[in-house]
Amino acid sequence: MKPRRPPKTKPLDPFEWLPSPPEFERCPELGVLAILLSILDVVYIALLAANRDLLDEERPSWSPLSPTAPAADTILRQIDRMRRAVAAYQHAALPPPPAPEPTDDDIPF
């Protein structure tokens, strides 16, 4: 059986969030999750470097993938899902502050 061709793997959006000291005090687990995301980003880049055929848009569909490409593709997808799950956790643990109440000095438009 010929291995299925995985859909094009996409590059990660840059990870730019680290908890501030007040956020870390409120939710210390966010520090550990930030470290986890950093590690997963390195794994993602390493797997793409080792399995370049996952990003090769010019590779014909009949050309076989490298032996590690299907497993690497699975891991890459799981990393993407983990990043989204951590972002959802971050937003749930640190909801945005409520909007300030309008004062009499504010001009309504």
C-alpha positions in Angstrom: 0.0 0.0 0.0 1.4 3.4 -1.0 1.6 5.9 1.9 -0.9 8.7 1.6 0.5 12.1 0.7 0.1 14.4 3.7 -1.3 17.8 3.0 1.2 20.6 2.8 2.7 21.3 6.2 2.5 24.9 7.1 5.1 26.9 9.0 4.4 27.9 12.6 3.3 31.4 13.6 6.0 32.8 15.8 5.6 32.2 19.5 5.8 35.5 21.2 3.9 35.1 24.5 5.5 34.8 27.9 3.6 35.3 31.1 4.3 38.6 32.9 5.1 38.4 36.6 1.5 39.2 37.7 0.2 36.6 35.2 2.7 34.1 36.4 1.7 34.7 40.0 -2.0 34.2 39.1 -1.4 31.1 36.9 2.1 29.6 37.5 1.3 26.7 35.0 1.4 29.3 32.2 5.2 29.4 32.7 5.5 25.7 32.2 3.2 25.9 29.1 5.4 28.6 27.7 8.5 26.4 28.1 6.6 23.5 26.5 5.6 25.6 23.5 9.2 26.7 23.0 10.4 23.1 23.1 7.7 22.1 20.6 8.7 24.8 18.2 12.3 23.5 18.2 10.9 19.9 17.6 8.7 21.3 14.8 11.7 23.0 13.0 13.9 19.9 13.5 11.3 17.6 12.0 10.8 19.8 9.0 14.6 20.1 8.5 14.8 16.3 8.6 11.8 15.7 6.4 12.0 18.3 3.7 9.8 16.3 1.3 6.8 17.4 3.5 7.4 21.0 2.3 8.4 20.2 -1.3 5.6 21.6 -3.4 7.2 20.4 -6.6 7.5 16.8 -5.5 5.2 14.7 -7.8 2.3 12.9 -6.0 3.6 9.5 -7.2 7.0 10.1 -5.6 7.3 8.1 -2.4 7.8 10.0 0.9 10.8 9.3 3.1 10.3 6.5 5.6 10.0 9.0 8.5 7.7 11.6 6.7 4.3 10.1 7.7 5.2 9.9 11.4 6.8 13.3 11.3 3.7 14.7 9.6 1.6 13.2 12.4 3.8 14.8 15.1 3.8 18.2 13.3 0.0 18.2 13.2 -0.2 17.3 16.9 2.2 20.1 17.7 -0.1 22.5 15.9 -3.1 21.2 17.9 -1.1 21.5 21.1 -0.3 25.1 20.4 -4.0 25.9 19.8 -4.9 24.1 23.0 -2.4 26.1 25.0 -3.6 29.4 23.5 -7.2 28.4 24.5 -6.0 27.6 28.0 -4.1 30.9 28.2 -7.2 32.9 27.1 -9.4 31.0 29.6 -6.9 31.4 32.5 -6.2 35.1 31.7 -9.4 36.6 30.3 -9.0 40.1 29.0 -9.7 42.8 31.5 -13.3 44.2 31.3 -13.8 47.4 29.3 -13.8 50.5 31.3 -17.2 52.0 32.1 -18.0 55.2 30.2 -17.8 58.3 32.4 -19.8 61.5 32.1 -16.8 63.1 30.4 -16.9 60.6 27.5 -18.6 61.8 24.4 -20.9 59.1 23.0 -20.7 58.6 19.3 
